[in-house]
Amino acid sequence: MKNIIILGGGSSGWLTAAYMLKNLMPDTNITLIEDKRQGPIGVGEGTQPATAQFLYDCGLHPVDWMSATDATFKYGVELDGWTKNKYFVDNEPPENSLVSQHLLITDYFGSKSNEEWTRFQPSYQMAKKNISPKWYGLDTNFNIADRSYGAVHFNALKIVDVLAKHCVNYRSTTNRFKLVETKITDYKVDENGIKALIDEEGNFYKADLYIDCSGFKSMLLEGALKEPHIPYKDILLCDKAVAMPKSYTNPKEECHPYTKAITMNAGWRWQIPTYERIGNGYCYSSKHITPEQAEKELRDSIGEDKSTALHIDIKAGTHKHIALKNVCAVGLAAGFIEPLEANNLTWTTSIVRAVVELLNNNNWQSKEMINGYFNEINDEILAFIFSHYYYSTKDDTPFWQEIRNQSKRQLPQPSQQLINDIQINKTAFFYRSSSMFNLTQWFSMLHAGGGFNSKKLPDEIEKYAKYFIANQYNRVEQAKLFFKNHYEYLSESYGKN
């Protein structure tokens, strides 16, 4: 596998190229074929902490891309309207699932009210105070390396530009990378997989391995190799989205370091503040509302009547095999569940890492390991997103009534088992190596909707926990004295004040 073609640009294509150039054996040649007329969707602006680490491993330090992509920090996601009270799914590292070395936060707060839990959450309290999580190298999220900048929001179109320039630099120094701007219209297939790609002018492109980053079209995996798509339309009802930006009125207040996910009549909307503007979108079910109605509801809810709306079709589902013969699908071509919890980029980066590891070990014949790993991640994301709806309490519209009346038995068996594990056997779940979401993230969502089992702790443990929590309260209060307003801190750091 010394010659690799990546079909498609966008976030997945350029992330794949950047990581492979930095981490594959140096005698590997990489060609990225991109149709500039198509371009990336460009609305996915929320990430999880793994994205910054992945970029670092591509050779990109946060100072290389944060300012250039209008990046802001992200403590987590505030969910508004899903249950009686707002709740927060944070991006803190797993260590914050412990009150002390042997006491899980969930064991203590499981028997407490959701208000008491959210009042405790250090990440949520910092987020609501609109305080930057950084301060001259210190990190309130307990990360100890500058590469671990935690989760961010960024402009998806601008991160693609940064990655493209980074990859093109390799072309001038190593001759390992080639960018071809053309449209692939056909392919040749034999018993071993893809034999060649053919562009609109009849040119042939051949490689040992083809990475399918063609988006929802899944041109190589689904189109050429006929790998069946497994839809989730009967589990997750949202099949469309409409997105639009909005300018700031008061960035010191509106540029908050967290994402908002707010319920709507036929789905939910996101609110993601980047440094230059606020990204907004409505993820909805076309069964319950038309695109025109969805656009109007979004405009009315955010008070925006000038920005151009981008309408998007969502293809929710997966494939049993994403690594098949000499093809591996990455990003939307592999699968997609929903924008909620910004899971797709992390899903993408996890698979790219796995592919590179196999290739460096000259072990592509063991590609079934990638399929197994992909399916484990997919099962958890599906379980996690489904649980947001299943354990919500909103039921005042036909959409919410229908999606909340679904049964967990509609889920694939592994996803059902994951929900049972987190509710019953928390400690075992906490140490799952393939988990994308840590214990505290699961707990926050399930606890808010009444889906978490609690137990009574001994009195002495209750006393110790209260002592620890009092110190955490003090830590957050002191942070207000030292850490700056999120927008002001970024303005200073980016030299834009």
C-alpha positions as CSV (number, residue, x, y, z in Angstrom):
1,M,0.0,0.0,0.0
2,K,2.6,2.5,-1.1
3,N,0.3,4.6,-3.3
4,I,-2.9,6.0,-1.8
5,I,-5.7,8.0,-3.4
6,I,-8.1,10.1,-1.2
7,L,-11.3,10.8,-3.1
8,G,-12.9,14.0,-1.9
9,G,-11.7,17.0,0.0
10,G,-13.8,18.5,2.8
11,S,-13.0,18.0,6.4
12,S,-12.6,14.2,6.2
13,G,-10.4,14.2,3.1
14,W,-8.0,16.9,4.3
15,L,-7.8,15.5,7.8
16,T,-6.9,12.1,6.3
17,A,-4.3,13.6,4.1
18,A,-2.7,15.7,6.8
19,Y,-2.5,12.8,9.3
20,M,-1.2,10.3,6.7
21,L,1.5,12.7,5.5
22,K,2.8,13.1,9.0
23,N,2.4,9.6,10.3
24,L,2.6,7.1,7.5
25,M,5.9,5.5,6.5
26,P,7.9,8.1,4.4
27,D,7.9,6.0,1.2
28,T,4.1,6.3,0.9
29,N,2.7,8.6,-1.9
30,I,-0.6,10.3,-1.3
31,T,-2.9,11.8,-4.0
32,L,-6.0,13.8,-3.0
33,I,-8.6,14.2,-5.8
34,E,-11.0,17.1,-5.2
35,D,-13.8,18.6,-7.2
36,K,-13.7,22.3,-6.2
37,R,-17.1,22.8,-7.7
38,Q,-18.7,20.6,-5.0
39,G,-16.9,21.9,-1.9
40,P,-17.5,20.9,1.7
41,I,-20.9,21.3,3.5
42,G,-19.1,23.6,5.9
43,V,-21.6,23.8,8.8
44,G,-20.1,21.4,11.3
45,E,-18.3,23.7,13.7
46,G,-18.3,21.9,17.0
47,T,-15.7,19.4,18.0
48,Q,-14.7,17.1,20.9
49,P,-11.3,17.2,22.6
50,A,-9.8,14.5,20.4
51,T,-9.9,16.8,17.4
52,A,-7.2,19.2,18.8
53,Q,-5.0,16.3,19.7
54,F,-5.4,14.8,16.2
55,L,-4.4,18.1,14.6
56,Y,-1.4,18.2,16.9
57,D,-0.4,14.8,15.6
58,C,-0.8,16.1,12.1
59,G,1.9,18.6,12.9
60,L,-0.4,21.5,13.6
61,H,-0.1,23.2,17.0
62,P,-3.1,25.1,18.2
63,V,-1.3,28.4,17.5
64,D,-1.1,27.3,13.9
65,W,-4.9,27.0,13.3
66,M,-7.0,28.5,16.1
67,S,-6.8,32.2,15.0
68,A,-7.0,31.2,11.3
69,T,-10.2,29.3,11.8
70,D,-12.0,31.7,14.2
71,A,-11.8,29.1,16.9
72,T,-13.4,29.5,20.3
73,F,-13.2,27.2,23.3
74,K,-15.9,24.7,24.1
75,Y,-16.6,23.3,27.6
76,G,-19.4,21.2,26.4
77,V,-23.1,21.3,25.3
78,E,-26.0,22.9,27.1
79,L,-29.2,21.1,26.3
80,D,-32.2,23.4,26.6
81,G,-35.8,22.2,26.5
82,W,-35.0,18.5,26.4
83,T,-36.0,18.0,30.1
84,K,-37.6,20.1,32.8
85,N,-34.3,21.8,33.5
86,K,-31.3,22.6,31.3
87,Y,-28.4,20.2,31.6
88,F,-24.9,20.1,30.4
89,V,-22.8,17.4,28.7
90,D,-19.3,18.5,29.3
91,N,-16.0,17.7,27.7
92,E,-14.0,17.3,30.8
93,P,-11.4,14.4,30.8
94,P,-12.6,11.1,32.4
95,E,-10.6,11.8,35.6
96,N,-13.4,14.3,36.5
97,S,-15.7,11.4,36.9
98,L,-14.1,10.9,40.3
99,V,-14.9,12.8,43.5
100,S,-11.9,11.1,45.0
101,Q,-9.7,8.2,43.9
102,H,-12.3,5.6,44.4
103,L,-15.6,7.5,44.5
104,L,-17.4,8.1,41.2
105,I,-19.2,11.4,40.8
106,T,-22.2,9.4,39.6
107,D,-22.3,7.4,42.8
108,Y,-22.7,10.5,44.8
109,F,-24.9,12.7,42.5
110,G,-27.1,9.8,41.3
111,S,-29.4,10.2,44.3
112,K,-29.3,14.0,44.1
113,S,-31.4,16.4,42.0
114,N,-30.4,17.5,38.6
115,E,-30.2,21.1,39.9
116,E,-27.7,20.0,42.5
117,W,-25.6,18.2,39.9
118,T,-25.5,21.1,37.5
119,R,-24.7,23.5,40.3
120,F,-21.6,21.4,41.0
121,Q,-20.3,20.8,37.5
122,P,-17.1,22.9,37.4
123,S,-17.1,23.0,33.6
124,Y,-20.7,24.2,33.4
125,Q,-20.2,26.9,36.0
126,M,-17.2,28.2,34.2
127,A,-19.0,28.0,30.9
128,K,-22.0,30.0,32.2
129,K,-19.7,32.6,33.7
130,N,-18.3,33.0,30.2
131,I,-14.7,32.6,31.4
132,S,-12.0,31.3,29.1
133,P,-10.7,27.9,30.0
134,K,-7.1,29.1,29.3
135,W,-4.8,31.5,31.0
136,Y,-1.2,31.8,30.0
137,G,-0.7,28.0,29.7
138,L,-2.9,27.0,32.6
139,D,-6.0,25.0,31.8
140,T,-9.1,24.8,34.0
141,N,-9.9,21.4,32.4
142,F,-6.9,19.8,34.1
143,N,-5.1,19.2,30.7
144,I,-1.4,19.4,31.3
145,A,0.0,19.6,27.8
146,D,-0.3,22.5,25.3
147,R,-1.4,20.0,22.7
148,S,-4.5,19.1,24.7
149,Y,-6.5,22.3,24.1
150,G,-9.7,20.5,24.8
151,A,-12.8,20.9,22.5
152,V,-13.2,24.0,20.3
153,H,-15.7,25.5,17.9
154,F,-14.2,26.6,14.5
155,N,-15.2,27.6,11.0
156,A,-15.4,24.4,9.1
157,L,-14.5,26.0,5.8
158,K,-11.5,27.7,7.2
159,I,-10.1,24.6,8.9
160,V,-10.2,22.9,5.4
161,D,-8.1,25.8,4.1
162,V,-5.6,25.4,6.9
163,L,-5.3,21.7,6.3
164,A,-5.0,22.1,2.5
165,K,-2.1,24.6,2.8
166,H,-0.4,22.3,5.4
167,C,-0.6,19.4,3.0
168,V,0.6,21.3,0.0
169,N,3.7,22.3,1.9
170,Y,4.6,18.6,1.9
171,R,4.5,18.7,-1.9
172,S,7.3,21.3,-2.0
173,T,9.5,19.5,0.5
174,T,9.0,15.8,0.0
175,N,7.2,15.2,-3.2
176,R,5.0,12.8,-1.4
177,F,1.7,14.6,-1.8
178,K,-0.2,15.4,-5.0
179,L,-3.4,17.4,-5.3
180,V,-5.6,16.8,-8.4
181,E,-8.5,19.1,-9.0
182,T,-11.0,17.2,-11.2
183,K,-14.3,15.4,-11.1
184,I,-14.3,11.6,-10.9
185,T,-17.3,10.3,-12.9
186,D,-16.5,6.6,-13.3
187,Y,-14.4,3.7,-12.0
188,K,-13.1,0.3,-13.0
189,V,-13.7,-2.6,-10.6
190,D,-12.4,-6.1,-10.4
191,E,-12.4,-9.0,-7.8
192,N,-9.8,-7.1,-5.7
193,G,-11.8,-3.9,-5.5
194,I,-11.2,-0.6,-7.3
195,K,-8.9,-1.0,-10.3
196,A,-8.9,2.7,-11.4
197,L,-10.8,6.0,-11.1
198,I,-11.8,7.9,-14.3
199,D,-12.4,11.6,-14.4
200,E,-14.7,13.7,-16.7
201,E,-11.9,14.1,-19.2
202,G,-11.2,10.3,-19.4
203,N,-8.0,10.4,-17.3
204,F,-7.3,7.3,-15.2
205,Y,-6.0,7.3,-11.6
206,K,-4.6,4.1,-10.0
207,A,-3.6,3.3,-6.4
208,D,-3.0,0.5,-4.1
209,L,-5.6,1.8,-1.5
210,Y,-8.5,4.2,-2.1
211,I,-9.9,6.3,0.8
212,D,-13.5,7.2,0.1
213,C,-14.2,10.7,1.4
214,S,-17.0,11.4,-1.1
215,G,-19.5,12.4,1.6
216,F,-23.0,11.0,1.7
217,K,-22.6,9.8,-1.9
218,S,-20.2,7.1,-0.7
219,M,-19.1,6.8,-4.3
220,L,-16.5,4.0,-3.8
221,L,-17.8,2.0,-0.9
222,E,-21.5,2.1,-1.6
223,G,-21.4,2.9,-5.3
224,A,-18.5,0.9,-6.7
225,L,-18.3,-2.0,-4.2
226,K,-22.1,-2.1,-3.5
227,E,-21.7,-2.2,0.3
228,P,-25.3,-1.8,1.6
229,H,-26.2,1.3,3.6
230,I,-28.0,0.6,6.9
231,P,-30.4,3.5,7.4
232,Y,-31.5,4.8,10.8
233,K,-34.6,6.6,9.6
234,D,-36.8,4.5,11.8
235,I,-34.7,5.2,14.9
236,L,-33.7,8.9,14.5
237,L,-36.4,10.9,12.7
238,C,-34.3,14.0,11.8
239,D,-33.4,13.8,8.1
240,K,-32.8,17.4,7.1
241,A,-31.2,20.5,8.4
242,V,-31.2,24.2,7.6
243,A,-28.2,26.4,8.7
244,M,-27.4,30.1,8.7
245,P,-24.9,32.4,10.4
246,K,-25.7,35.4,12.6
247,S,-23.5,38.4,13.4
248,Y,-22.8,39.3,17.0
249,T,-24.6,42.1,18.8
250,N,-22.6,41.8,22.0
251,P,-19.7,39.3,21.5
252,K,-18.6,39.6,25.2
253,E,-21.9,38.0,26.2
254,E,-22.8,36.0,23.0
255,C,-19.4,34.4,22.4
256,H,-19.8,31.8,25.1
257,P,-17.4,28.8,25.5
258,Y,-20.0,26.1,24.9
259,T,-22.5,24.9,22.4
260,K,-26.3,25.2,22.8
261,A,-28.7,22.5,21.6
262,I,-32.2,23.9,21.9
263,T,-35.4,21.9,21.2
264,M,-37.7,23.1,18.4
265,N,-41.1,21.9,17.2
266,A,-39.8,19.2,14.8
267,G,-36.3,18.6,16.1
268,W,-33.6,20.8,17.7
269,R,-31.3,23.7,16.8
270,W,-27.6,24.3,17.5
271,Q,-26.0,27.6,18.4
272,I,-22.2,27.6,18.0
273,P,-20.3,30.8,18.6
274,T,-17.0,31.1,16.6
275,Y,-14.9,34.2,17.0
276,E,-16.4,36.1,14.0
277,R,-20.0,35.1,14.2
278,I,-22.6,32.6,15.5
279,G,-23.3,29.4,13.6
280,N,-27.0,28.3,13.8
281,G,-28.8,25.3,12.4
282,Y,-32.1,23.4,12.8
283,C,-31.9,19.6,12.6
284,Y,-35.5,18.5,11.8
285,S,-37.8,15.8,10.5
286,S,-39.3,16.4,7.1
287,K,-42.2,14.2,8.1
288,H,-43.3,16.8,10.6
289,I,-42.3,20.1,8.9
290,T,-41.5,21.5,5.5
291,P,-38.1,23.1,4.6
292,E,-39.8,26.5,4.3
293,Q,-41.5,26.1,7.7
294,A,-38.2,24.9,9.2
295,E,-36.3,28.0,7.9
296,K,-39.0,30.3,9.2
297,E,-39.0,28.7,12.6
298,L,-35.2,29.0,12.8
299,R,-35.2,32.6,11.6
300,D,-37.8,33.5,14.1
301,S,-36.1,31.8,17.0
302,I,-32.7,33.5,16.4
303,G,-34.0,36.8,15.1
304,E,-32.2,36.6,11.8
305,D,-33.9,37.7,8.5
306,K,-30.9,38.5,6.2
307,S,-28.5,35.6,6.2
308,T,-28.7,33.1,3.3
309,A,-30.1,29.7,4.5
310,L,-28.3,26.5,3.5
311,H,-30.6,23.5,3.3
312,I,-29.0,20.1,3.8
313,D,-30.2,16.5,3.4
314,I,-29.1,14.2,6.3
315,K,-28.4,10.5,5.4
316,A,-28.4,8.9,8.9
317,G,-27.1,5.4,8.9
318,T,-24.0,3.2,8.7
319,H,-22.3,0.3,6.9
320,K,-21.3,-3.1,8.2
321,H,-18.0,-2.8,6.4
322,I,-16.2,0.5,5.8
323,A,-12.9,-1.2,5.0
324,L,-13.6,-3.5,2.1
325,K,-11.1,-4.9,-0.4
326,N,-8.9,-2.0,-1.3
327,V,-11.3,0.7,-0.1
328,C,-11.8,2.4,3.2
329,A,-14.6,5.0,3.7
330,V,-13.9,7.9,6.1
331,G,-16.3,10.6,7.3
332,L,-19.8,10.9,5.9
333,A,-19.0,8.2,3.3
334,A,-18.6,5.7,6.2
335,G,-21.6,6.7,8.2
336,F,-23.4,9.5,10.0
337,I,-25.8,9.6,12.9
338,E,-26.7,13.2,13.7
339,P,-25.0,16.6,14.4
340,L,-25.9,16.3,18.1
341,E,-22.8,16.1,20.4
342,A,-20.4,16.9,17.5
343,N,-19.4,13.3,17.1
344,N,-18.6,13.0,13.4
345,L,-15.1,14.5,13.4
346,T,-14.0,12.4,16.3
347,W,-15.4,9.4,14.6
348,T,-13.4,10.3,11.5
349,T,-10.2,10.9,13.3
350,S,-10.5,7.6,15.2
351,I,-10.8,5.6,11.9
352,V,-7.9,7.4,10.2
353,R,-5.7,6.6,13.2
354,A,-6.7,2.9,12.9
355,V,-6.0,2.8,9.2
356,V,-2.5,4.4,9.5
357,E,-1.6,1.9,12.3
358,L,-2.5,-1.1,10.1
359,L,-0.6,0.4,7.1
360,N,2.5,1.1,9.1
361,N,2.4,-2.6,10.3
362,N,2.0,-3.7,6.7
363,N,-1.2,-5.4,7.9
364,W,-4.0,-4.3,5.6
365,Q,-5.2,-7.9,5.4
366,S,-6.4,-7.4,9.0
367,K,-8.7,-4.6,7.9
368,E,-11.6,-6.4,9.6
369,M,-10.2,-4.9,12.8
370,I,-11.1,-1.5,11.4
371,N,-14.7,-2.7,10.7
372,G,-15.0,-4.0,14.3
373,Y,-13.6,-0.8,15.8
374,F,-15.9,1.3,13.6
375,N,-19.0,-0.7,14.6
376,E,-18.2,-0.4,18.3
377,I,-17.9,3.4,18.0
378,N,-21.1,3.5,15.8
379,D,-23.1,1.5,18.4
380,E,-22.1,3.8,21.2
381,I,-22.8,7.0,19.2
382,L,-26.2,5.7,18.2
383,A,-27.0,4.7,21.8
384,F,-25.9,8.0,23.1
385,I,-27.9,10.1,20.6
386,F,-31.0,8.0,20.8
387,S,-30.9,8.3,24.6
388,H,-31.1,12.1,24.4
389,Y,-34.5,11.7,22.8
390,Y,-35.6,8.6,24.7
391,Y,-34.9,10.2,28.1
392,S,-36.2,13.6,27.2
393,T,-39.4,14.8,28.8
394,K,-40.6,17.1,26.0
395,D,-43.9,15.9,24.4
396,D,-45.8,18.9,23.3
397,T,-45.5,18.4,19.5
398,P,-46.1,15.4,17.2
399,F,-42.4,15.0,16.6
400,W,-41.5,14.8,20.2
401,Q,-44.4,12.5,21.0
402,E,-43.4,10.1,18.2
403,I,-39.7,10.0,18.9
404,R,-40.2,9.6,22.7
405,N,-42.6,6.7,22.2
406,Q,-40.0,4.6,20.5
407,S,-38.7,1.5,22.2
408,K,-35.1,0.8,23.0
409,R,-35.7,-2.6,21.3
410,Q,-35.6,-0.8,18.0
411,L,-31.8,-0.3,18.5
412,P,-29.2,-2.8,17.4
413,Q,-28.5,-5.2,20.3
414,P,-25.0,-3.8,21.1
415,S,-26.5,-0.3,21.5
416,Q,-29.2,-1.6,23.8
417,Q,-26.5,-3.3,25.8
418,L,-24.5,-0.2,26.1
419,I,-27.4,1.7,27.7
420,N,-28.0,-1.1,30.1
421,D,-24.3,-1.2,31.0
422,I,-24.1,2.5,31.8
423,Q,-27.2,2.3,33.9
424,I,-26.3,-0.9,35.9
425,N,-22.5,-1.5,35.7
426,K,-21.0,1.9,35.6
427,T,-17.4,1.0,36.6
428,A,-17.0,-1.5,33.8
429,F,-18.3,1.0,31.3
430,F,-15.9,3.6,32.6
431,Y,-12.9,1.6,31.5
432,R,-14.1,0.8,28.0
433,S,-11.1,1.6,25.7
434,S,-13.3,2.3,22.6
435,S,-15.7,4.7,24.3
436,M,-16.1,8.1,22.7
437,F,-18.1,9.4,25.7
438,N,-16.9,9.2,29.2
439,L,-19.0,8.3,32.3
440,T,-19.8,11.9,33.3
441,Q,-21.1,12.7,29.8
442,W,-23.4,9.7,29.9
443,F,-24.5,10.5,33.5
444,S,-25.4,14.1,32.7
445,M,-27.7,13.1,30.0
446,L,-29.3,10.1,31.7
447,H,-29.6,11.8,35.1
448,A,-31.5,14.7,33.6
449,G,-34.1,12.4,32.0
450,G,-34.5,10.1,35.0
451,G,-32.7,7.2,33.3
452,F,-30.0,6.6,35.9
453,N,-30.2,4.3,38.8
454,S,-29.0,5.7,42.2
455,K,-27.9,4.2,45.5
456,K,-27.6,5.4,49.1
457,L,-24.0,6.0,50.2
458,P,-22.7,5.6,53.8
459,D,-22.9,8.7,55.9
460,E,-19.1,9.1,56.2
461,I,-18.7,9.0,52.4
462,E,-21.5,11.6,52.0
463,K,-19.6,13.9,54.4
464,Y,-16.3,13.5,52.5
465,A,-18.0,14.1,49.2
466,K,-19.5,17.4,50.5
467,Y,-16.1,18.5,51.7
468,F,-14.6,17.8,48.3
469,I,-17.5,19.6,46.5
470,A,-17.1,22.7,48.8
471,N,-13.6,23.0,47.6
472,Q,-14.7,22.7,44.0
473,Y,-17.2,25.5,44.5
474,N,-14.4,27.7,45.9
475,R,-12.2,26.8,42.9
476,V,-14.7,28.0,40.4
477,E,-15.5,31.2,42.4
478,Q,-11.8,32.0,42.5
479,A,-11.5,31.4,38.8
480,K,-13.7,34.5,38.2
481,L,-10.9,36.6,39.8
482,F,-8.1,35.3,37.5
483,F,-9.5,34.2,34.2
484,K,-10.7,36.6,31.5
485,N,-13.9,36.9,29.6
486,H,-13.8,34.3,26.8
487,Y,-14.1,36.8,23.9
488,E,-11.7,39.3,25.5
489,Y,-9.1,36.5,26.1
490,L,-9.3,35.3,22.4
491,S,-9.1,38.9,21.1
492,E,-5.9,39.4,23.1
493,S,-4.5,36.0,22.1
494,Y,-5.3,36.6,18.4
495,G,-4.1,40.2,18.4
496,K,-7.5,41.5,17.3
497,N,-8.4,43.7,20.2
